[in-house]
Amino acid sequence: LLSCVAKTMPRGERKSGGKRRVGLVGSSGGGTATLSRSAEDFLGQIRTHLLHFGVELVDVCFLSCTKGLDMAGPFCPATLWSCEARQAMPLRTGTLKDLNRAVRETDKRIAKAIEEGRIDALIVISCDPEGANQSSAKAAARSGIPVVGTGGTSIGKLMNMGANFASSYGGSVATTSRSKALSYAVGLAKYWGLPLLNSASATKPLSFHSLLDGCLPAFLTAAIFMALLRRVHLLGDLLVFSIGESGWLASLGHYSVRGLPGVVLGVACHQLSVSFGEIELIASLVAGGFLSSTEPATGKVVCGVFGGFLVSETGSHNTMGCF
């Protein structure tokens, strides 16, 4: 669960009027790069969750790399993302070595916006406070604006610089794009005391017709596999040798059928929760695992449906119930 530390701060809008504005600096680091999400999807999720609290993402300096930066070389392909018309857009593409200067220039622009009061908070994602993101890091520490983010090493360096962290923080490994985006938005909302303005429902009704369609490939595969096993068994009878019920072929057929309830619970969980990605899959597998040793298939399916409902409900209330 995300533990957000609320601090005393004026609530509502900025002193100068309008929505609160947030800048973002960082990179795909070592954890974000390993997720099956694009930088565009990740930055879009951050923008969407901030808007749920009436907060705007106004400037971005985000370097995405095809590999984890702890393993990438200077000639590894990368993309620098910036912000145009409140939308994250790719600014330049090249190698890490080629983009180094552009990253520093974009970071200086964000630092200037912080010093001029045009940015009210900063999101840091596996940034480089002593290198490419030095300007924005120093500006944030001097101005005392709230900072949220992930990336264990960079967070430690920012704390030593005196940055004002608005919420809990952590590494980028073993997290998802959605969970990180939620943590940034909720952390700033807690700090400023902002209410949730609007949020799309994270739950949708369970449709048994769609559920059966989603499970159909697995059921067809199991049926074909069982039919082939019968043919092999009949062939064994014709050739005057026996394949007993306790044989390994019979065991294969037994386990292929027993695995079908797990497929149903995974599809049911995915159908109930709208867009929780890896979280819903893990929840369904854990929920089904509680009854994996039992013979009745009904219990496994019920656990899968309950897992999807639990993930969607906790996520829709922004409590970060990603178990």
C-alpha positions as CSV (number, residue, x, y, z in Angstrom):
1,L,0.0,0.0,0.0
2,L,1.1,3.5,-0.7
3,S,1.7,5.5,2.5
4,C,1.4,9.2,1.8
5,V,2.6,11.7,4.3
6,A,0.4,14.8,4.3
7,K,2.0,18.1,5.0
8,T,0.6,21.5,5.9
9,M,0.1,23.4,2.7
10,P,-2.5,25.8,1.3
11,R,-5.3,23.9,-0.3
12,G,-6.9,24.3,-3.7
13,E,-5.5,26.4,-6.5
14,R,-2.3,28.3,-6.8
15,K,-1.8,31.7,-5.2
16,S,-1.6,33.2,-8.7
17,G,-4.8,31.4,-9.8
18,G,-5.4,28.5,-12.1
19,K,-4.4,24.8,-11.7
20,R,-1.2,23.7,-10.1
21,R,1.5,22.9,-12.5
22,V,4.0,20.0,-12.4
23,G,7.3,19.3,-14.2
24,L,8.8,15.9,-14.8
25,V,12.5,15.0,-15.1
26,G,14.1,11.6,-15.3
27,S,14.7,8.5,-17.4
28,S,13.5,5.0,-18.0
29,G,16.3,3.9,-15.5
30,G,16.7,0.2,-14.8
31,G,13.1,-0.7,-13.8
32,T,10.9,1.3,-16.1
33,A,12.8,0.1,-19.1
34,T,12.1,-3.5,-18.3
35,L,8.3,-3.0,-18.3
36,S,6.2,-3.8,-21.4
37,R,5.1,-0.2,-21.6
38,S,6.2,2.6,-23.9
39,A,7.3,6.0,-22.6
40,E,4.3,7.5,-24.3
41,D,2.0,5.2,-22.4
42,F,3.8,5.9,-19.1
43,L,3.8,9.7,-19.4
44,G,0.2,9.6,-20.6
45,Q,-0.8,7.7,-17.5
46,I,1.0,10.2,-15.3
47,R,-0.8,13.1,-17.0
48,T,-4.2,11.4,-16.7
49,H,-3.9,10.7,-13.0
50,L,-2.7,14.2,-12.3
51,L,-5.7,15.6,-14.1
52,H,-8.0,13.6,-11.8
53,F,-6.9,16.0,-9.1
54,G,-6.9,19.1,-11.3
55,V,-3.1,19.2,-11.7
56,E,-1.4,19.8,-15.0
57,L,1.8,18.3,-16.4
58,V,3.3,21.3,-18.1
59,D,6.9,20.4,-18.9
60,V,8.8,17.1,-19.3
61,C,12.5,16.1,-19.7
62,F,12.3,12.3,-19.9
63,L,15.0,10.1,-21.5
64,S,13.7,6.6,-22.6
65,C,16.2,3.9,-23.5
66,T,15.7,0.6,-25.2
67,K,17.8,-1.0,-22.4
68,G,18.1,-0.5,-18.6
69,L,20.5,2.4,-18.2
70,D,22.6,0.4,-15.8
71,M,23.5,-1.9,-18.7
72,A,23.2,0.5,-21.7
73,G,26.3,1.9,-23.4
74,P,26.9,5.4,-24.8
75,F,25.7,4.3,-28.3
76,C,22.5,2.7,-27.2
77,P,19.4,4.0,-29.0
78,A,17.3,6.4,-26.9
79,T,14.5,9.1,-27.2
80,L,14.2,12.4,-25.4
81,W,10.6,13.3,-24.5
82,S,9.4,16.8,-23.9
83,C,6.0,18.5,-23.6
84,E,4.1,20.4,-26.2
85,A,0.6,21.8,-25.7
86,R,0.3,19.8,-22.5
87,Q,1.1,16.6,-24.3
88,A,4.2,14.5,-24.0
89,M,6.0,14.3,-27.3
90,P,9.3,12.8,-28.6
91,L,11.7,15.7,-29.0
92,R,14.8,14.0,-30.4
93,T,16.0,10.5,-31.2
94,G,19.6,9.2,-31.2
95,T,22.2,7.6,-29.0
96,L,22.6,8.3,-25.3
97,K,25.9,10.2,-26.2
98,D,24.1,12.3,-28.8
99,L,21.2,13.2,-26.5
100,N,23.3,14.2,-23.5
101,R,23.5,17.9,-24.4
102,A,19.8,18.1,-25.3
103,V,18.8,16.6,-22.0
104,R,20.9,19.2,-20.1
105,E,19.3,22.1,-22.1
106,T,15.8,20.8,-21.5
107,D,16.6,20.3,-17.8
108,K,17.8,23.9,-17.5
109,R,14.5,25.1,-19.1
110,I,12.6,23.3,-16.4
111,A,14.9,24.7,-13.7
112,K,14.3,28.2,-14.9
113,A,10.5,27.6,-14.8
114,I,10.8,26.4,-11.2
115,E,12.8,29.5,-10.2
116,E,10.2,31.8,-11.8
117,G,7.3,30.0,-10.0
118,R,5.8,28.6,-13.2
119,I,6.2,25.0,-11.8
120,D,4.7,24.1,-8.4
121,A,6.0,20.6,-8.0
122,L,8.5,18.2,-9.6
123,I,8.2,14.5,-10.4
124,V,11.6,12.7,-10.6
125,I,11.9,9.3,-12.2
126,S,15.4,7.7,-12.0
127,C,16.9,11.1,-12.6
128,D,20.6,12.2,-12.4
129,P,20.7,14.9,-9.7
130,E,24.5,15.2,-10.0
131,G,24.7,15.1,-13.8
132,A,22.1,15.7,-16.6
133,N,19.3,16.8,-14.2
134,Q,21.5,18.8,-11.9
135,S,19.9,22.2,-12.7
136,S,16.3,21.1,-12.0
137,A,17.4,19.2,-8.8
138,K,19.1,22.3,-7.4
139,A,16.2,24.6,-8.3
140,A,13.7,22.3,-6.7
141,A,15.8,22.0,-3.5
142,R,16.3,25.8,-3.3
143,S,12.7,26.7,-3.9
144,G,11.3,24.0,-1.6
145,I,8.6,22.9,-4.0
146,P,7.2,19.4,-3.3
147,V,8.9,16.5,-5.0
148,V,7.6,13.0,-5.6
149,G,9.2,10.2,-7.5
150,T,10.9,6.8,-7.8
151,G,14.5,5.6,-8.3
152,G,16.3,4.5,-5.2
153,T,19.8,6.0,-5.9
154,S,18.5,9.3,-7.3
155,I,16.1,9.7,-4.4
156,G,18.9,9.4,-1.9
157,K,21.0,12.0,-3.7
158,L,18.0,14.4,-3.8
159,M,17.4,14.0,-0.1
160,N,21.0,14.9,0.6
161,M,20.5,18.1,-1.5
162,G,17.6,19.0,0.7
163,A,14.7,18.3,-1.6
164,N,11.2,18.6,-0.1
165,F,9.6,15.1,-0.6
166,A,5.8,15.2,-0.5
167,S,5.2,11.5,0.0
168,S,6.8,8.2,0.4
169,Y,9.3,7.1,-2.2
170,G,11.0,4.0,-3.5
171,G,12.8,2.2,-6.3
172,S,11.5,1.6,-9.8
173,V,12.0,-2.1,-9.8
174,A,9.0,-4.4,-9.1
175,T,6.5,-1.6,-9.8
176,T,4.3,-1.0,-12.8
177,S,3.7,2.1,-14.9
178,R,0.2,2.5,-13.5
179,S,1.2,2.1,-9.8
180,K,4.0,4.7,-10.2
181,A,1.7,7.1,-12.0
182,L,-0.9,6.7,-9.2
183,S,1.7,7.2,-6.5
184,Y,2.9,10.5,-8.0
185,A,-0.6,11.9,-8.3
186,V,-1.8,10.8,-4.9
187,G,1.3,12.0,-3.2
188,L,0.9,15.5,-4.6
189,A,-2.8,15.5,-3.9
190,K,-2.2,14.6,-0.3
191,Y,0.4,17.3,0.1
192,W,-1.9,20.0,-1.3
193,G,-5.1,18.6,0.1
194,L,-6.7,18.3,-3.3
195,P,-10.0,16.4,-3.8
196,L,-10.5,13.8,-6.5
197,L,-12.3,15.6,-9.3
198,N,-13.2,12.8,-11.7
199,S,-12.1,9.3,-12.3
200,A,-13.2,6.8,-14.9
201,S,-14.6,3.6,-13.3
202,A,-12.0,0.9,-12.9
203,T,-14.7,-1.8,-12.9
204,K,-16.8,-3.1,-15.7
205,P,-19.6,-5.7,-15.6
206,L,-18.7,-9.3,-16.1
207,S,-20.0,-10.6,-19.4
208,F,-20.2,-14.4,-19.6
209,H,-20.4,-14.3,-23.4
210,S,-17.1,-12.4,-23.5
211,L,-15.6,-14.6,-20.8
212,L,-16.3,-17.7,-22.9
213,D,-14.9,-16.1,-26.0
214,G,-11.7,-15.2,-24.2
215,C,-11.3,-18.8,-22.9
216,L,-12.2,-20.5,-26.2
217,P,-8.6,-20.9,-27.5
218,A,-7.5,-22.7,-24.3
219,F,-10.6,-24.9,-24.3
220,L,-10.1,-25.8,-28.0
221,T,-6.4,-26.6,-27.4
222,A,-7.3,-28.9,-24.4
223,A,-10.0,-30.6,-26.5
224,I,-7.6,-31.2,-29.4
225,F,-5.0,-32.5,-27.0
226,M,-7.4,-34.9,-25.4
227,A,-8.6,-36.1,-28.8
228,L,-5.0,-36.9,-29.8
229,L,-4.4,-38.8,-26.5
230,R,-7.5,-41.0,-27.3
231,R,-6.1,-41.7,-30.8
232,V,-2.8,-42.7,-29.3
233,H,-4.6,-44.9,-26.8
234,L,-6.6,-46.6,-29.6
235,L,-3.4,-47.1,-31.6
236,G,-1.8,-48.8,-28.6
237,D,-4.8,-51.2,-28.4
238,L,-4.4,-52.1,-32.1
239,L,-0.7,-52.7,-31.8
240,V,-1.4,-55.0,-28.8
241,F,0.2,-53.0,-26.1
242,S,-1.6,-51.2,-23.3
243,I,-1.4,-47.6,-22.0
244,G,-2.9,-47.8,-18.6
245,E,-4.9,-45.0,-16.9
246,S,-2.0,-44.5,-14.6
247,G,0.4,-43.9,-17.5
248,W,2.1,-40.6,-18.2
249,L,-0.2,-39.9,-21.2
250,A,-3.2,-40.1,-19.0
251,S,-1.5,-37.8,-16.5
252,L,-0.9,-35.2,-19.2
253,G,-4.6,-35.3,-20.2
254,H,-5.6,-34.9,-16.5
255,Y,-3.4,-31.9,-15.9
256,S,-4.4,-30.2,-19.2
257,V,-8.1,-30.3,-18.0
258,R,-7.2,-29.2,-14.5
259,G,-5.5,-26.1,-15.9
260,L,-8.6,-24.7,-17.6
261,P,-10.2,-23.2,-14.4
262,G,-7.0,-21.2,-14.1
263,V,-7.5,-19.8,-17.6
264,V,-11.1,-18.8,-16.7
265,L,-10.1,-17.0,-13.5
266,G,-7.4,-15.1,-15.3
267,V,-9.7,-13.9,-18.1
268,A,-12.5,-13.1,-15.6
269,C,-10.1,-11.0,-13.5
270,H,-8.9,-9.1,-16.6
271,Q,-12.5,-8.5,-17.7
272,L,-13.6,-7.0,-14.4
273,S,-10.6,-4.6,-14.0
274,V,-10.2,-2.3,-16.9
275,S,-6.6,-1.3,-17.2
276,F,-4.4,-2.6,-14.4
277,G,-2.1,-4.6,-16.6
278,E,0.3,-6.8,-14.6
279,I,-1.5,-6.1,-11.4
280,E,-4.7,-7.8,-12.4
281,L,-2.9,-10.8,-13.8
282,I,-0.9,-11.4,-10.6
283,A,-4.0,-10.9,-8.5
284,S,-5.9,-13.5,-10.4
285,L,-3.1,-16.0,-10.2
286,V,-2.6,-15.5,-6.4
287,A,-6.4,-15.7,-5.9
288,G,-6.6,-18.9,-7.9
289,G,-3.6,-20.3,-6.1
290,F,-5.5,-20.5,-2.8
291,L,-7.7,-23.2,-4.2
292,S,-5.2,-24.7,-6.7
293,S,-4.9,-27.9,-4.7
294,T,-8.7,-28.6,-4.6
295,E,-10.6,-30.5,-7.2
296,P,-13.7,-28.3,-7.6
297,A,-13.2,-25.9,-10.5
298,T,-16.0,-23.6,-9.3
299,G,-13.9,-22.3,-6.3
300,K,-11.0,-21.3,-8.5
301,V,-13.2,-19.3,-10.9
302,V,-15.0,-17.6,-8.0
303,C,-11.5,-16.6,-6.5
304,G,-10.5,-15.2,-9.9
305,V,-13.6,-13.1,-10.2
306,F,-13.2,-11.8,-6.6
307,G,-9.5,-11.0,-7.3
308,G,-10.5,-8.9,-10.3
309,F,-13.2,-7.1,-8.3
310,L,-10.8,-6.4,-5.4
311,V,-8.1,-4.9,-7.7
312,S,-10.5,-2.8,-9.6
313,E,-12.3,-1.5,-6.5
314,T,-9.2,-0.6,-4.5
315,G,-7.6,1.1,-7.6
316,S,-10.7,3.1,-8.3
317,H,-10.6,4.6,-4.9
318,N,-6.9,5.5,-5.4
319,T,-5.8,3.6,-2.3
320,M,-3.2,1.7,-4.3
321,G,-4.5,-1.6,-3.3
322,C,-2.2,-3.5,-5.6
323,F,-1.7,-6.7,-3.6
